[in-house]
């Protein structure tokens, strides 16, 4: 196999699996570790992957330029699947939190058509509007400082309000998940601080994970995969990624 062919295979592998190890690649391609390290250095210079200790990880994208209104135009199939899985975790009389997320909006839409009696807490205006007329939902709205996109509230007063409650299950949006470093990130500090508080007040907390969340990153790391209980995914994960995530004690739903 020529060097270019091997490097193309390495890029394809790291994009599929999220990370690769030098030792595994040297065995697979029957070359020395030094040969693989040179390949990784070349590929990093081309911006095709990022070298990490003992191997390399997939390059992630920062989708910060997308506003909420723009993200609504993205295909909705994944969010519907995530919402259906989230609903299946609920028990009557649960107190749940739906934070600012388009997947949370999809959960709220499905709750409209259910008869399950729940207490729903949220800081997102669209969810408030969806659920305010539902007699089976006891709705608690978290106010505070209007966020930059004008679709919800956050800040110190919002966090203070959340600390007054005990939450059974929290369903949280996330911008990026780094399975190698175990980090979860979002765009804004205030949003991250709010999510931290919600996690602290919840018996169980779940991240709502479209497929692209494993390929993107936010500017602010608000927690670790060790801080949450599970990931609600829209598609089956490849075996390597799933095994890596399970080392954090996560339920993959």
C-alpha positions as CSV (number, residue, x, y, z in Angstrom):
1,X,0.0,0.0,0.0
2,X,1.3,3.4,-0.9
3,X,1.7,6.1,1.8
4,X,-1.1,8.2,0.3
5,X,-3.5,5.3,0.3
6,X,-2.6,4.5,3.9
7,X,-3.1,8.1,5.0
8,X,-6.5,8.2,3.2
9,X,-7.5,5.1,5.1
10,X,-6.4,6.7,8.4
11,X,-8.5,9.8,7.8
12,X,-11.5,7.7,7.0
13,X,-11.0,5.6,10.1
14,X,-10.6,8.6,12.5
15,X,-13.7,10.3,11.0
16,X,-15.7,7.1,11.5
17,X,-14.4,6.2,15.0
18,X,-13.5,9.6,16.5
19,X,-10.0,8.5,17.5
20,X,-7.2,6.1,16.5
21,X,-4.1,4.8,18.2
22,X,-0.6,4.6,16.8
23,X,-0.1,1.0,18.0
24,X,-3.4,-0.2,16.4
25,X,-2.6,1.5,13.1
26,X,0.9,0.1,12.9
27,X,-0.5,-3.4,13.4
28,X,-3.3,-2.9,10.9
29,X,-1.1,-1.5,8.1
30,X,2.0,-3.6,9.0
31,X,4.3,-0.6,9.4
32,X,6.4,0.8,12.2
33,X,5.0,3.1,14.9
34,X,7.4,5.9,13.6
35,X,5.8,5.5,10.1
36,X,2.4,6.0,11.5
37,X,3.5,9.0,13.6
38,X,4.9,10.6,10.4
39,X,1.6,9.9,8.6
40,X,-0.3,11.6,11.5
41,X,2.0,14.6,11.4
42,X,1.4,15.0,7.7
43,X,-2.4,14.7,8.1
44,X,-2.4,17.2,11.0
45,X,-0.6,19.8,8.9
46,X,-3.3,19.3,6.2
47,X,-6.0,19.9,8.8
48,X,-7.5,16.4,8.4
49,X,-7.1,15.3,12.1
50,X,-5.5,16.4,15.4
51,X,-2.7,14.5,17.0
52,X,-3.3,13.3,20.5
53,X,-1.2,11.3,23.1
54,X,-0.7,7.9,21.5
55,X,-2.7,8.6,18.4
56,X,-5.0,11.1,16.8
57,X,-8.6,12.4,17.1
58,X,-11.1,13.7,14.5
59,X,-11.1,17.4,13.7
60,X,-14.2,19.0,15.2
61,X,-16.2,21.9,13.8
62,X,-17.4,24.9,15.7
63,X,-21.0,25.7,14.4
64,X,-21.2,28.9,16.4
65,X,-22.3,30.9,13.4
66,X,-25.7,29.1,13.3
67,X,-28.4,31.0,15.1
68,X,-31.4,29.2,16.6
69,X,-33.6,30.3,13.7
70,X,-31.1,28.8,11.2
71,X,-30.8,25.5,13.1
72,X,-34.6,25.1,12.9
73,X,-34.2,24.5,9.2
74,X,-31.9,21.5,9.8
75,X,-33.6,18.1,9.2
76,X,-35.9,17.3,12.2
77,X,-35.9,13.4,12.0
78,X,-33.1,13.0,14.6
79,X,-34.8,15.3,17.1
80,X,-38.1,13.4,16.8
81,X,-36.3,10.1,17.6
82,X,-34.5,11.7,20.5
83,X,-37.9,13.1,21.8
84,X,-39.5,9.7,21.6
85,X,-36.7,8.1,23.5
86,X,-36.8,10.8,26.1
87,X,-40.6,10.4,26.7
88,X,-40.1,6.6,27.3
89,X,-37.9,7.5,30.3
90,X,-40.7,9.4,32.1
91,X,-42.9,8.2,35.0
92,X,-46.1,9.9,36.1
93,X,-45.6,12.7,38.6
94,X,-41.9,13.2,37.5
95,X,-40.5,16.7,37.7
96,X,-38.4,17.2,34.6
97,X,-36.3,20.1,33.2
98,X,-36.2,20.9,29.5
99,X,-33.5,23.5,28.8
100,X,-32.9,25.6,25.7
101,X,-32.7,23.2,22.9
102,X,-34.6,22.3,19.7
103,X,-34.7,18.7,20.8
104,X,-36.3,19.9,24.0
105,X,-38.9,21.7,21.9
106,X,-39.7,18.4,20.2
107,X,-40.1,16.7,23.6
108,X,-42.6,19.5,24.6
109,X,-44.6,18.9,21.4
110,X,-45.0,15.2,22.2
111,X,-45.9,16.0,25.8
112,X,-48.7,18.2,24.5
113,X,-50.4,15.0,23.1
114,X,-49.7,12.8,26.1
115,X,-51.9,12.4,29.2
116,X,-49.1,11.8,31.6
117,X,-49.2,14.2,34.6
118,X,-45.8,15.9,35.0
119,X,-44.2,19.0,36.4
120,X,-42.1,20.5,33.6
121,X,-39.5,23.2,34.4
122,X,-38.0,25.2,31.5
123,X,-36.2,28.4,30.7
124,X,-37.1,28.3,27.0
125,X,-39.9,30.6,25.8
126,X,-41.1,28.3,23.0
127,X,-41.6,25.4,25.5
128,X,-43.6,27.8,27.8
129,X,-45.9,28.7,24.9
130,X,-46.3,25.0,23.9
131,X,-47.2,23.7,27.3
132,X,-49.0,26.6,29.1
133,X,-52.5,25.4,28.1
134,X,-51.9,21.7,29.0
135,X,-54.0,20.8,32.0
136,X,-52.0,17.6,32.7
137,X,-48.7,19.6,32.9
138,X,-47.8,21.7,36.0
139,X,-45.5,24.2,34.4
140,X,-42.7,26.1,36.1
141,X,-41.0,28.8,34.1
142,X,-37.5,30.0,35.0
143,X,-36.9,33.7,34.3
144,X,-33.8,35.9,34.5
145,X,-31.7,37.6,31.9
146,X,-32.9,37.1,28.3
147,X,-30.3,35.2,26.3
148,X,-28.5,36.5,23.2
149,X,-30.8,34.7,20.8
150,X,-34.0,35.9,22.6
151,X,-35.4,32.4,23.0
152,X,-34.9,31.8,26.7
153,X,-33.4,33.0,30.0
154,X,-30.2,32.4,31.9
155,X,-27.8,34.2,34.3
156,X,-27.3,34.2,38.0
157,X,-30.9,34.8,38.9
158,X,-32.0,31.9,36.7
159,X,-29.5,29.6,38.4
160,X,-30.7,30.8,41.8
161,X,-34.3,29.9,40.9
162,X,-33.2,26.4,39.8
163,X,-31.5,25.8,43.1
164,X,-34.8,26.0,44.8
165,X,-36.0,22.8,43.2
166,X,-35.3,19.1,43.2
167,X,-35.5,17.6,39.7
168,X,-36.1,14.0,38.8
169,X,-34.8,14.1,35.2
170,X,-33.2,16.8,33.2
171,X,-32.9,16.8,29.5
172,X,-30.2,19.1,28.3
173,X,-29.0,20.3,24.9
174,X,-25.3,20.2,24.1
175,X,-23.2,21.7,21.4
176,X,-20.3,19.3,21.4
177,X,-19.2,16.0,23.0
178,X,-15.5,15.1,23.2
179,X,-15.4,11.4,24.0
180,X,-11.6,11.4,24.2
181,X,-11.3,14.2,26.8
182,X,-14.7,13.5,28.3
183,X,-15.8,17.1,27.9
184,X,-19.2,18.5,27.1
185,X,-19.4,22.0,25.7
186,X,-21.8,24.8,24.7
187,X,-21.5,28.3,23.2
188,X,-21.9,30.6,26.1
189,X,-20.7,30.8,29.7
190,X,-24.1,31.7,31.1
191,X,-25.7,28.8,29.3
192,X,-23.0,26.4,30.6
193,X,-23.4,27.8,34.2
194,X,-27.1,27.2,33.9
195,X,-26.6,23.6,32.7
196,X,-24.2,22.9,35.6
197,X,-26.8,24.1,38.1
198,X,-29.5,21.9,36.5
199,X,-27.3,18.9,36.6
200,X,-26.5,19.5,40.3
201,X,-30.2,19.7,41.2
202,X,-31.2,16.6,39.2
203,X,-31.4,13.0,40.2
204,X,-30.7,12.0,36.6
205,X,-29.5,14.1,33.7
206,X,-29.4,13.3,30.0
207,X,-27.8,15.0,27.0
208,X,-29.9,15.2,23.8
209,X,-27.4,14.1,21.1
210,X,-27.9,14.4,17.4
211,X,-25.2,12.7,15.4
212,X,-23.3,15.9,14.7
213,X,-22.8,16.6,18.4
214,X,-19.9,14.1,18.3
215,X,-18.2,16.1,15.5
216,X,-18.6,19.6,16.9
217,X,-17.5,21.7,19.9
218,X,-18.6,24.8,21.7
219,X,-16.4,27.6,23.2
220,X,-17.2,26.8,26.8
221,X,-16.7,23.4,28.6
222,X,-19.5,23.2,31.2
223,X,-18.8,19.7,32.5
224,X,-17.6,16.2,32.1
225,X,-19.2,13.0,30.8
226,X,-18.8,11.8,34.4
227,X,-21.3,14.4,35.6
228,X,-24.3,13.0,33.7
229,X,-26.2,9.7,33.6
230,X,-26.8,9.1,29.9
231,X,-26.9,10.2,26.3
232,X,-30.1,10.0,24.3
233,X,-28.9,9.5,20.7
234,X,-30.6,9.7,17.4
235,X,-28.6,6.9,15.6
236,X,-26.7,3.8,16.6
237,X,-23.1,4.7,17.5
238,X,-20.1,2.8,16.1
239,X,-18.9,0.2,18.5
240,X,-15.6,1.9,19.4
241,X,-17.3,5.2,20.3
242,X,-20.0,3.4,22.3
243,X,-17.4,1.5,24.3
244,X,-15.4,4.7,25.0
245,X,-18.6,6.4,26.2
246,X,-19.5,3.5,28.4
247,X,-16.2,3.8,30.3
248,X,-17.7,7.0,31.8
249,X,-20.6,4.9,33.2
250,X,-23.1,6.3,30.8
251,X,-26.3,4.8,29.6
252,X,-26.6,5.1,25.8
253,X,-30.3,5.3,25.0
